[in-house]
């Protein structure tokens, strides 16, 4: 009986564990996908707003009279991966500008036909548009109670273009009291905001075509269809984003807004691998609304409004926020202004649990109860069942990871998958027919089909290289005697053994963040060289301008990163510089199929960009004649200045090059997201000793021998770095106090001996006792007394002041 019960419980517990493990894996996949969707939406809205601000500068226009002739191209790109169904640009018009705006809108309404032609050629619309023009007026909601002297926000440009233009274009959006409250909330937060879910069927026949709307949602989710239901029953809401007068300057005036219609269905598809079904996702907001979906593989089924998950699984809820506010409480208080915070809540279902539950426990228990002799056989069956379920979970996990991986550009990845699929089909066909291809023939035809490569005629390539990295890395590898002594005692400093990777990962990680913001494609890093390109895989006309801005951002960000890293990696880290080179031209891009295939660029443009970098100057951005011409043609003449004399580039001969200005007017680098690797207490400790360091730098100087300011800064950084190392050692000593396992560990004896002179007692290294037991406290939580910090600073400063400026025996050399 005990054996039977034990076997039953064991198998049953194993199934429960498998079920919970599978749910944790798939809920984590959904959570990652939702976070990625929000990031895409936020970046898409910001990019659209920045494009409008940039168009005003490029076209020499003044708000509100700003029109993007290719707005549908921008809108289609913004809508593609962001969940936005409709996008509208609404400039703010002051009452005294109303007559000027009416004249301007009549003269520039040609964008409507341009947008309609674009969307008709793409075949993405079922609508037969009207041919009437817009009304020569800004018309308001007839029921509006808002005074006519208030700010106006006429609907101007839309993507997709309006089905009927005259009732939509030039409609004052702020004539509705609710929309005025929402605009005030967005202006206060200076951030994009979401509105409550509401019925948008009033837009049918004017802003959108009903057939287009139904087709859009039919591609996303399924629902119970009858005569009383339509896609407008699914949750939709507005999202507002501010348009600033100055590109990327959130402190500048808000001159308009980008209003988007969000179809929440978009965020519920392509969340899970095929075959993984019956997970409930409920969307909630702080405006007391909720909507439920049932996820099944890559599709979803809209259940209806309300929180319809199975309450018995409340304890397994996984939630993920769909917003990016730091001060959440302030936003929650704006619910009366129709500002909502959305979140996704994930739950399993009974059907999902049943997929991992079976009658195997009962069968196994019956077999063991009927015949104990079959226990060995039953044990192997149990092991096989458990292994089978584990393989199922691991296979599903691998499929989930494959969905969210992004090793190649999307179009390249699809072609690679198609080639692999054809190869597997051909292999299966040959095996089924018993065909055996000779080894040499198989090798010669291992890459069937055309090469996976494309030609891109207009691109700008950036090469960036760390100047002084080779010399720096040679003195930051394991093996230095003093660092060895330090590491033997302080486990907190073991990361020093990987300082080279810490430097490269931090610097190039920041570059990667900038590349995502600027929509620049990172190609690769070769050693300490960083390669990026703009203009592919998505062609763009402003590739040279984008790459110039990216290079300037990288240079500014690099200088900030180095200042943060020098305390952890040593003061000589601040001596590193960055050299940039840019060149524009055609390239061939693709994948060399084979082992460890990766996306690569080929062509003379790559070589020339490399020469621009290698012949450049530290902390300068050198660009070729072709890149300079594109920047000047874009109206940025002040950005470039010719380099004195011509350079001689290997394989190219003499070339006239230019310097790209590193100044960044009208924008700020913003928060770099760099971890300074020091707590605020450590920063206070460092600043408290700066006066002592300065005293060391000034000691010994005379009127005839003034210290070099560069040497003084170097000495200050050296002192700060040594203090940081010794502070970590002191924290380790405090953390180990009172722990068991203290041994002598080869500790030096400091007791005086009468027969020895003081000179005989001098020790170059004082060995400290080693602790074999675990520390009693967390090292990072220990705060040292100010008196200790002052003594430590005085000690290091005194040692530093005793060294003379001898190049072979200086304080810098002794560290």
C-alpha positions in Angstrom: 0.0 0.0 0.0 2.7 2.5 0.9 4.6 1.6 -2.3 1.5 2.1 -4.4 0.6 5.4 -2.7 4.2 6.7 -3.0 4.3 5.8 -6.6 1.0 7.6 -7.3 2.0 10.7 -5.4 5.4 10.8 -7.1 4.0 10.6 -10.7 1.2 13.1 -9.8 3.7 15.6 -8.3 5.9 15.2 -11.4 3.0 16.1 -13.6 2.1 19.1 -11.5 5.7 20.2 -11.6 5.8 19.8 -15.4 2.6 21.8 -15.7 3.8 24.7 -13.5 7.2 24.7 -15.2 5.6 24.9 -18.7 3.3 27.7 -17.5 6.2 29.7 -16.1 8.1 29.3 -19.3 5.2 30.4 -21.6 4.0 33.2 -19.3 7.6 34.5 -19.3 7.5 34.4 -23.1 4.2 36.4 -23.2 5.7 38.9 -20.7 8.8 39.5 -22.8 6.6 39.9 -25.9 4.3 42.5 -24.2 7.3 44.5 -23.0 8.8 44.4 -26.5 5.4 45.6 -27.9 5.4 48.6 -25.5 8.9 49.5 -26.4 8.1 49.3 -30.1 5.0 51.5 -29.6 6.8 54.1 -27.5 9.7 54.3 -30.0 7.3 54.5 -32.9 5.4 57.4 -31.4 8.6 59.2 -30.5 10.1 58.7 -33.9 6.9 60.0 -35.6 6.9 63.1 -33.4 10.7 63.7 -34.0 10.1 63.3 -37.8 7.5 66.0 -37.8 9.8 68.3 -35.8 12.6 67.5 -38.1 10.5 68.1 -41.2 9.8 71.7 -40.0 13.6 72.3 -39.9 14.4 70.5 -43.2 11.5 72.3 -45.1 12.2 75.6 -43.4 8.6 75.7 -42.1 7.2 77.2 -38.9 4.6 75.6 -36.7 1.7 75.1 -37.1 2.2 75.4 -40.9 4.1 72.1 -41.2 3.2 69.3 -43.7 4.9 66.0 -44.5 4.5 65.3 -48.2 5.3 61.6 -47.6 3.3 61.3 -44.4 1.8 58.0 -45.4 5.3 56.5 -45.7 6.1 57.6 -42.2 2.7 56.6 -40.9 2.8 53.1 -42.5 6.3 52.5 -41.0 5.0 53.7 -37.6 1.9 51.5 -37.7 3.6 48.4 -39.0 5.0 47.0 -35.7 3.4 49.2 -33.0 -0.2 48.2 -32.8 -1.4 51.6 -34.1 -4.4 51.3 -36.4 -4.7 54.9 -37.3 -2.3 57.9 -36.9 -3.1 61.6 -37.0 -0.9 64.7 -36.8 -2.7 67.7 -35.2 -0.9 71.0 -35.0 -1.8 73.6 -32.3 -3.3 76.7 -33.9 -3.8 79.9 -31.9 -7.1 81.8 -32.5 -5.2 84.6 -34.2 -3.7 82.1 -36.7 -7.0 80.6 -37.7 -7.4 82.5 -41.0 -3.7 81.9 -42.0 -4.2 78.2 -41.3 -7.3 77.9 -43.4 -5.5 79.4 -46.4 -2.5 77.2 -45.8 -4.6 74.0 -45.5 -6.4 74.7 -48.7 -3.1 75.2 -50.6 -1.4 72.1 -49.1 -4.3 69.5 -49.1 -2.5 67.7 -51.9 -1.0 65.3 -49.4 -4.4 63.5 -49.2 -4.2 62.3 -52.9 -0.5 61.4 -52.5 -1.3 59.2 -49.4 -4.2 57.6 -51.2 -2.1 56.7 -54.2 0.6 55.1 -51.9 -1.9 53.0 -50.0 -3.8 52.0 -53.2 -0.6 50.8 -54.8 0.3 48.7 -51.8 -3.1 47.0 -52.0 -3.7 47.4 -48.3 -7.0 49.2 -48.5 -10.5 48.2 -49.7 -11.8 51.7 -49.7 -13.0 53.7 -52.7 -12.1 57.2 -51.7 -14.1 60.3 -52.4 -12.8 63.1 -54.7 -14.1 66.0 -52.7 -11.7 68.5 -51.1 -11.6 69.8 -47.6 -13.8 72.5 -46.2 -12.3 76.1 -46.1 -12.8 76.4 -42.3 -11.8 74.9 -38.9 -15.1 73.5 -37.8 -16.0 72.5 -34.2 -18.3 70.1 -32.4 -21.7 71.8 -32.5 -22.3 70.7 -28.9 -19.0 72.1 -27.6 -19.0 74.3 -24.5 -15.4 75.4 -24.9 -14.9 79.1 -25.8 -13.8 79.8 -29.4 -10.8 81.8 -28.0 -9.1 78.6 -26.7 -6.4 76.7 -28.5 -7.3 74.9 -31.7 -6.0 71.5 -32.8 -7.4 70.8 -36.4 -6.9 67.2 -37.7 -4.4 67.7 -40.5 -2.6 64.6 -41.7 -3.7 60.9 -41.2 -2.3 57.5 -42.0 -4.1 55.7 -43.5 -5.7 58.8 -45.3 -9.3 59.5 -44.4 -12.1 57.7 -46.3 -13.9 61.0 -46.6 -11.7 64.1 -46.3 -14.2 67.0 -45.8 -15.8 65.8 -42.5 -12.4 64.8 -41.0 -9.6 67.2 -42.1 -9.7 70.5 -40.2 -12.0 69.2 -37.5 -11.0 70.9 -34.2 -10.1 68.0 -32.0 -10.0 70.1 -28.9 -13.5 71.4 -29.3 -14.6 68.3 -27.4 -14.3 68.9 -23.6 -12.9 65.4 -22.9 -10.2 65.8 -25.5 -9.3 69.2 -24.0 -8.8 67.5 -20.6 -6.7 64.8 -22.2 -4.6 67.3 -24.0 -4.0 69.2 -20.7 -2.9 65.9 -19.0 -0.5 65.1 -21.8 1.0 68.6 -21.7 1.5 68.4 -17.9 3.3 65.0 -18.2 5.1 65.9 -21.4 4.9 62.2 -22.2 2.7 60.0 -24.4 -0.5 58.8 -22.5 -3.2 56.2 -23.1 -6.9 57.0 -22.9 -9.8 54.6 -21.8 -11.2 52.0 -24.1 -14.1 53.5 -26.0 -16.5 52.8 -28.9 -14.9 54.2 -32.1 -17.7 53.1 -34.5 -18.4 56.8 -35.1 -15.3 56.9 -37.3 -16.9 54.5 -39.8 -17.5 56.0 -43.2 -15.5 59.1 -42.5 -12.0 58.5 -41.0 -12.0 54.8 -41.9 -13.8 52.3 -44.1 -15.7 49.6 -42.3 -14.5 46.8 -44.6 -10.8 47.9 -44.1 -11.4 47.8 -40.3 -13.0 44.4 -40.3 -10.2 43.0 -42.5 -7.5 44.4 -40.2 -8.9 42.7 -37.1 -9.6 39.4 -39.0 -5.9 39.1 -39.6 -5.2 39.4 -35.8 -7.7 37.5 -33.7 -10.9 35.5 -33.9 -14.2 36.1 -32.1 -17.8 34.9 -32.0 -19.3 36.5 -35.1 -23.0 37.2 -35.6 -25.1 40.1 -36.8 -24.8 41.9 -33.5 -21.0 41.8 -33.3 -18.2 43.6 -35.2 -14.5 44.5 -34.8 -15.6 47.7 -33.1 -16.7 45.6 -30.1 -13.0 44.9 -29.5 -11.0 47.2 -27.2 -9.7 50.4 -28.9 -8.3 53.5 -27.3 -6.6 56.7 -28.2 -2.9 57.4 -27.4 -1.6 61.0 -27.4 2.0 61.9 -27.9 3.5 65.5 -27.8 5.3 67.0 -30.7 8.1 69.3 -29.5 9.3 72.3 -31.4 12.9 71.2 -31.2 13.8 67.6 -32.2 14.4 65.4 -29.1 14.2 68.4 -26.7 11.4 67.6 -24.3 11.9 71.0 -22.6 11.0 72.9 -25.7 7.4 74.1 -26.5 4.8 71.5 -27.5 3.5 72.6 -30.9 1.1 69.8 -31.6 0.1 66.2 -30.9 0.2 62.9 -32.6 -3.0 61.0 -31.9 -3.1 57.2 -32.5 -5.9 54.7 -32.4 -4.6 51.6 -30.6 -6.1 48.2 -31.5 -5.3 46.1 -28.4 -5.9 42.9 -30.5 -2.5 43.5 -32.1 -0.6 42.8 -28.9 -2.3 39.4 -28.3 -1.0 37.5 -31.4 2.3 35.7 -32.1 2.9 35.3 -28.4 3.3 31.5 -28.2 4.6 28.6 -30.3 2.1 26.6 -32.3 0.5 23.9 -30.2 0.6 25.8 -27.0 -3.1 26.7 -26.2 -5.5 27.8 -23.5 -3.7 30.6 -21.6 -5.9 33.6 -20.6 -4.7 37.2 -20.9 -6.7 40.0 -19.3 -6.0 43.6 -20.2 -6.8 46.0 -17.3 -6.4 49.8 -16.9 -6.6 52.2 -14.0 -9.9 53.5 -15.4 -11.7 50.4 -14.1 -11.9 48.6 -17.5 -10.8 45.1 -18.4 -10.9 42.8 -21.5 -10.1 39.1 -21.8 -8.5 37.0 -24.5 -7.7 33.3 -24.9 -4.3 32.6 -26.4 -3.8 29.7 -28.6 -0.3 29.4 -30.3 0.3 32.3 -32.6 -3.4 33.3 -32.6 -5.9 34.6 -30.1 -9.6 34.6 -29.4 -11.4 37.7 -28.0 -13.6 36.4 -25.2 -15.2 39.8 -24.3 -15.2 42.7 -21.9 -14.5 42.1 -18.2 -12.0 39.9 -16.3 -13.1 36.5 -17.5 -10.2 34.3 -16.3 -10.8 31.3 -14.1 -10.6 32.5 -10.5 -9.2 29.2 -9.2 -5.9 30.2 -10.8 -5.5 33.6 -9.1 -2.4 32.4 -7.3 -0.6 31.8 -10.6 -1.1 35.3 -12.0 1.7 36.9 -13.9 1.4 40.6 -14.6 3.3 43.0 -16.8 3.0 46.8 -17.1 2.3 48.5 -20.4 3.7 51.9 -19.5 7.0 53.7 -18.7 6.2 56.3 -16.1 8.4 56.7 -13.1 5.9 58.6 -11.0 3.0 56.1 -11.3 0.9 57.7 -8.5 0.8 61.0 -10.2 -0.6 59.4 -13.4 -3.2 57.4 -11.5 -4.5 60.7 -10.0 -5.2 61.8 -13.6 -7.9 59.1 -14.2 -10.5 61.9 -14.0 -8.8 63.4 -17.1 -9.1 60.1 -18.9 -5.5 59.1 -18.5 -5.1 55.4 -17.9 -2.3 53.0 -17.1 -2.6 49.6 -18.8 -1.3 46.2 -17.6 -1.5 42.6 -18.9 -2.5 39.8 -16.5 -1.7 36.2 -17.5 -3.4 33.1 -16.1 -3.5 29.3 -17.0 -6.8 27.5 -17.6 -8.1 24.1 -16.6 -7.7 23.0 -20.3 -4.1 24.1 -20.2 -3.5 22.1 -17.0 -5.3 19.0 -18.4 -2.7 18.9 -21.3 -0.1 18.0 -18.7 -2.3 15.8 -16.5 -3.2 12.2 -17.3 -4.3 8.9 -15.8 -0.7 7.7 -15.7 -0.5 7.9 -11.9 -3.6 5.6 -11.5 -2.3 3.2 -14.1 1.2 3.0 -12.5 -0.3 2.6 -9.0 -2.6 -0.3 -10.2 0.4 -2.0 -11.8 2.5 -1.8 -8.7 -0.4 -2.8 -6.4 -1.3 -5.9 -8.5 2.3 -7.2 -8.7 5.2 -5.9 -6.8 7.5 -7.9 -9.1 6.8 -5.4 -11.9 8.2 -2.5 -9.8 11.4 -2.4 -11.7 9.5 -2.2 -15.0 7.2 0.4 -13.6 10.1 2.5 -12.5 11.6 2.6 -16.0 8.1 3.5 -17.3 7.9 6.3 -14.8 11.4 7.5 -15.7 10.4 7.4 -19.4 7.2 9.4 -18.8 9.0 12.1 -16.9 11.8 12.3 -19.5 9.2 12.6 -22.2 7.4 15.4 -20.5 10.7 17.2 -19.8 11.6 17.0 -23.5 8.2 18.4 -24.4 8.8 21.4 -22.1 12.4 21.9 -23.4 11.2 21.7 -27.0 8.5 24.3 -26.4 11.0 26.5 -24.6 13.4 26.3 -27.6 10.5 27.2 -29.9 9.7 30.2 -27.7 13.3 31.4 -27.7 13.4 31.1 -31.5 10.4 33.4 -31.9 11.9 36.3 -30.0 15.5 35.8 -31.2 16.8 38.4 -33.6 20.1 37.3 -35.0 19.4 38.5 -38.5 17.3 41.2 -40.2 13.8 40.0 -40.6 13.9 39.6 -44.4 17.2 37.7 -44.2 15.9 35.5 -41.4 12.9 34.5 -43.4 15.0 33.5 -46.4 17.3 31.5 -44.1 14.4 29.6 -42.7 13.0 29.0 -46.1 16.3 27.6 -47.3 16.6 25.4 -44.3 13.1 24.1 -44.8 13.7 23.2 -48.4 16.9 21.4 -47.4 15.1 19.4 -44.7 12.4 18.4 -47.1 14.9 17.3 -49.7 16.8 15.3 -47.1 13.6 13.6 -46.0 12.7 12.9 -49.6 16.1 11.3 -50.3 15.9 9.2 -47.1 12.4 7.9 -48.0 13.6 6.9 -51.4 16.7 5.2 -50.1 18.9 7.6 -52.1 22.5 8.0 -51.0 24.3 11.0 -52.4 28.1 10.7 -52.6 29.9 12.8 -49.9 31.7 15.0 -52.4 28.6 15.8 -54.4 26.7 16.6 -51.1 29.5 19.0 -50.1 29.6 20.7 -53.5 25.8 21.3 -53.4 25.5 22.1 -49.6 24.1 25.6 -50.4 21.2 25.1 -52.8 19.6 28.1 -54.4 20.8 31.6 -54.9 23.0 33.3 -52.4 21.3 35.2 -49.6 22.5 38.6 -50.4 21.1 42.0 -51.6 22.6 45.1 -53.1 22.0 48.4 -51.3 23.0 51.5 -53.4 22.7 54.2 -50.7 24.3 53.6 -47.2 26.6 55.2 -44.7 29.0 53.0 -42.8 30.7 53.9 -39.5 33.9 52.4 -38.2 34.8 53.2 -34.6 38.1 52.1 -32.9 39.4 52.5 -29.3 42.7 54.4 -29.4 45.2 53.1 -26.9 43.2 49.9 -26.2 46.1 47.6 -27.0 48.4 49.2 -24.5 45.6 49.6 -21.9 44.6 45.9 -22.2 48.2 44.7 -21.8 48.3 46.1 -18.3 44.8 45.0 -17.2 45.2 41.3 -17.6 45.6 38.8 -14.7 49.1 38.4 -13.3 50.1 41.7 -11.7 51.7 40.9 -8.3 49.9 43.6 -6.3 46.5 42.8 -7.8 47.1 39.1 -7.0 47.6 39.9 -3.3 44.4 42.0 -3.4 42.4 39.3 -5.1 43.5 36.7 -2.7 41.9 38.7 0.1 38.9 40.4 -1.5 36.5 38.3 -3.5 34.6 41.5 -4.4 37.4 42.5 -6.8 37.5 39.3 -8.8 35.8 41.1 -11.6 39.1 42.9 -12.3 40.3 39.7 -14.1 37.8 40.6 -16.8 38.4 44.3 -17.1 38.9 44.2 -20.8 35.5 42.7 -21.4 33.9 45.0 -18.9 35.2 48.0 -20.8 34.1 46.8 -24.2 30.7 45.5 -23.1 29.9 48.8 -21.3 31.1 51.1 -24.1 29.6 49.1 -27.0 26.5 48.3 -25.0 25.8 52.1 -24.8 26.5 52.3 -28.6 23.9 49.5 -29.1 21.3 51.5 -27.1 22.0 54.6 -29.3 21.7 52.4 -32.4 18.3 51.3 -31.4 17.1 54.8 -30.8 18.6 56.2 -34.0 17.4 53.1 -36.0 21.0 52.3 -37.0 21.9 48.7 -37.8 24.9 47.3 -35.9 26.9 45.0 -38.1 29.6 43.6 -35.8 32.4 44.2 -33.4 35.8 43.0 -34.4 38.2 43.2 -31.4 37.8 46.8 -30.2 36.4 48.0 -33.5 32.7 48.8 -33.8 30.9 48.7 -37.2 27.4 50.0 -37.9 25.5 51.1 -41.0 22.4 53.2 -41.8 20.4 52.7 -45.0 19.9 49.0 -44.6 18.2 46.6 -44.1 15.5 49.3 -44.5 16.6 51.9 -47.1 16.3 55.5 -46.1 17.3 58.8 -47.8 18.7 60.5 -44.7 21.2 57.7 -44.0 24.2 60.1 -43.9 22.4 62.5 -41.5 21.3 59.7 -39.2 24.8 58.2 -39.1 26.4 61.6 -38.4 24.1 62.1 -35.5 24.8 58.6 -34.3 28.5 59.1 -34.4 28.3 62.3 -32.4 26.1 60.6 -29.9 28.6 57.8 -29.6 31.5 60.1 -29.1 29.6 62.0 -26.3 28.4 58.9 -24.7 31.9 57.3 -24.8 33.4 60.2 -22.9 30.7 59.9 -20.2 31.2 56.2 -19.9 35.0 56.5 -19.6 34.6 59.0 -16.7 32.4 56.5 -14.9 34.6 53.5 -15.5 37.9 55.0 -14.5 37.3 54.4 -10.8 36.7 50.7 -11.3 39.2 50.0 -14.1 42.0 52.4 -13.1 42.7 56.0 -13.8 44.5 55.2 -17.1 41.1 54.3 -18.5 40.4 58.0 -18.9 43.3 58.2 -21.4 41.5 56.0 -23.9 40.1 57.8 -26.9 37.7 57.0 -29.7 38.4 57.4 -33.4 35.5 57.5 -35.9 35.3 57.2 -39.7 32.3 57.5 -42.0 31.8 56.9 -45.7 28.8 56.7 -47.9 28.2 54.5 -50.9 26.8 51.1 -52.1 27.4 47.8 -50.4 26.4 44.2 -50.9 24.9 42.7 -47.7 24.0 39.1 -46.9 24.9 35.9 -45.2 27.8 33.6 -46.1 26.1 30.3 -45.4 28.0 27.7 -43.5 29.2 27.2 -40.0 28.5 30.2 -37.7 26.9 32.2 -40.5 26.4 35.9 -39.8 25.2 39.0 -41.5 28.1 40.8 -43.3 28.8 43.7 -45.6 31.1 43.7 -48.6 32.3 46.3 -51.0 34.7 49.2 -51.5 32.5 51.4 -49.2 33.5 49.2 -46.3 37.2 49.6 -47.1 36.9 53.3 -47.5 35.1 53.7 -44.2 37.8 51.7 -42.5 40.4 54.0 -44.0 38.5 57.0 -42.7 38.8 55.6 -39.2 42.4 54.5 -39.4 43.6 57.8 -40.7 41.6 59.9 -38.3 42.5 61.6 -35.1 41.5 60.5 -31.5 38.1 61.9 -30.4 37.4 63.2 -33.9 34.9 62.0 -36.5 36.5 61.9 -40.0 34.1 61.7 -43.0 34.7 61.2 -46.7 33.9 63.6 -49.5 30.8 61.5 -50.4 29.4 61.7 -46.9 30.2 65.4 -46.6 28.4 66.1 -49.8 25.2 64.3 -48.5 25.3 66.2 -45.3 25.8 69.5 -47.0 22.9 68.6 -49.4 20.7 68.1 -46.4 21.3 71.6 -45.3 23.8 70.8 -42.5 26.8 72.8 -43.9 27.8 73.9 -40.4 28.3 70.3 -39.4 31.4 69.7 -41.6 34.8 71.4 -42.0 37.5 70.3 -44.4 40.6 68.7 -43.0 43.9 70.6 -43.7 45.8 68.8 -46.4 44.9 65.5 -48.0 45.3 62.0 -46.4 47.0 59.1 -48.0 44.8 56.0 -47.6 46.0 52.5 -48.3 44.7 51.3 -51.7 42.9 54.7 -52.3 45.8 57.2 -52.7 45.3 60.8 -51.7 41.8 61.8 -50.5 40.3 65.0 -49.3 38.4 64.4 -46.1 36.4 66.4 -43.6 35.8 66.7 -39.9 32.3 66.3 -38.5 31.5 68.7 -35.7 30.9 67.0 -32.4 28.6 69.7 -31.0 25.0 68.8 -30.5 22.7 71.8 -30.4 19.1 71.5 -29.6 19.3 68.2 -27.9 20.8 66.5 -25.0 22.2 63.1 -24.6 19.8 62.3 -21.8 20.2 59.6 -19.4 22.9 57.2 -20.6 21.7 54.3 -18.5 25.2 53.7 -17.3 25.8 52.0 -14.0 28.4 54.0 -12.2 29.4 50.8 -10.2 29.6 52.9 -7.1 27.0 53.7 -4.4 26.2 57.2 -3.3 28.1 56.6 -0.1 31.2 55.8 -2.2 30.8 59.0 -4.2 30.6 60.9 -0.9 33.7 59.1 0.3 35.5 60.1 -2.9 34.6 63.7 -2.7 35.6 64.0 0.9 39.2 63.3 0.1 39.5 65.6 -3.0 41.0 68.4 -0.9 43.7 66.1 0.5 44.5 64.9 -3.1 44.8 68.5 -4.3 47.1 69.3 -1.3 49.3 66.4 -2.5 49.4 67.8 -6.0 50.4 71.3 -4.8 53.1 70.0 -2.3 56.6 70.4 -3.5 55.7 72.9 -6.3 57.5 76.2 -6.5 57.0 79.4 -8.5 59.7 78.2 -10.9 58.3 74.7 -11.2 54.5 74.9 -11.6 52.7 71.5 -11.8 51.2 70.4 -15.1 47.3 70.5 -14.8 47.2 67.2 -16.7 49.6 65.6 -14.2 47.6 67.0 -11.3 44.4 65.4 -12.6 46.2 62.1 -13.2 47.5 62.1 -9.6 44.0 62.9 -8.3 42.5 60.0 -10.2 45.3 57.7 -9.0 44.6 58.6 -5.4 40.9 58.1 -5.9 41.4 54.7 -7.5 43.7 53.5 -4.7 41.3 54.8 -2.1 38.5 52.9 -3.7 40.5 49.6 -3.8 41.5 50.0 -0.1 37.9 50.9 0.9 36.7 47.6 -0.6 39.4 45.7 1.4 38.3 47.5 4.6 34.6 46.6 4.0 35.7 43.0 3.5 37.5 43.0 6.8 34.5 44.4 8.6 32.2 41.8 6.9 34.4 39.0 8.1 34.6 40.1 11.7 33.1 37.6 14.1 32.9 34.8 11.5 34.4 31.4 12.2 37.4 29.9 10.4 40.0 32.6 10.9 43.5 31.1 10.2 46.9 32.7 10.0 47.0 32.1 6.3 50.7 33.0 6.2 50.1 36.3 8.1 53.2 38.3 8.8 54.4 38.7 12.4 54.6 42.3 13.4 56.0 41.8 16.9 59.3 43.7 17.5 62.4 41.7 18.3 65.2 43.3 20.5 68.0 41.8 18.5 66.8 43.4 15.2 67.0 47.0 14.0 64.0 48.9 12.7 65.4 48.6 9.2 65.3 44.8 9.5 61.6 44.9 10.3 60.6 46.7 7.1 58.2 44.6 5.0 57.2 45.4 1.4 54.0 43.4 1.7 52.1 42.8 5.0 50.3 39.5 4.7 46.8 39.6 6.4 45.1 36.6 7.9 42.8 34.6 5.6 39.1 33.8 6.5 37.8 30.4 5.5 34.3 30.9 6.7 31.5 33.0 5.0 31.2 36.7 5.8 28.6 37.8 8.4 27.4 40.8 6.4 26.9 41.9 2.8 30.0 43.9 1.8 28.1 46.4 -0.3 25.9 47.3 2.7 28.8 48.4 4.9 29.3 52.1 5.4 32.7 53.2 6.8 33.1 55.8 9.4 34.1 59.3 8.2 37.1 59.3 10.5 38.4 56.1 8.8 37.8 57.6 5.3 39.7 60.7 6.3 42.6 58.7 7.6 42.6 56.6 4.5 42.6 59.6 2.2 45.4 61.2 4.3 47.4 58.0 4.0 47.1 57.7 0.3 47.8 61.4 -0.2 50.9 61.2 2.0 52.3 58.3 0.0 51.6 60.1 -3.2 53.3 63.2 -2.1 56.5 61.3 -1.3 57.1 60.3 -4.9 59.1 62.6 -7.1 58.4 63.2 -10.8 60.7 60.4 -11.9 59.4 58.7 -15.0 60.7 55.3 -13.8 59.8 55.6 -10.1 56.6 57.7 -9.8 53.4 57.3 -8.0 51.7 56.3 -11.2 54.3 53.6 -11.9 54.1 52.3 -8.3 50.3 51.7 -8.3 
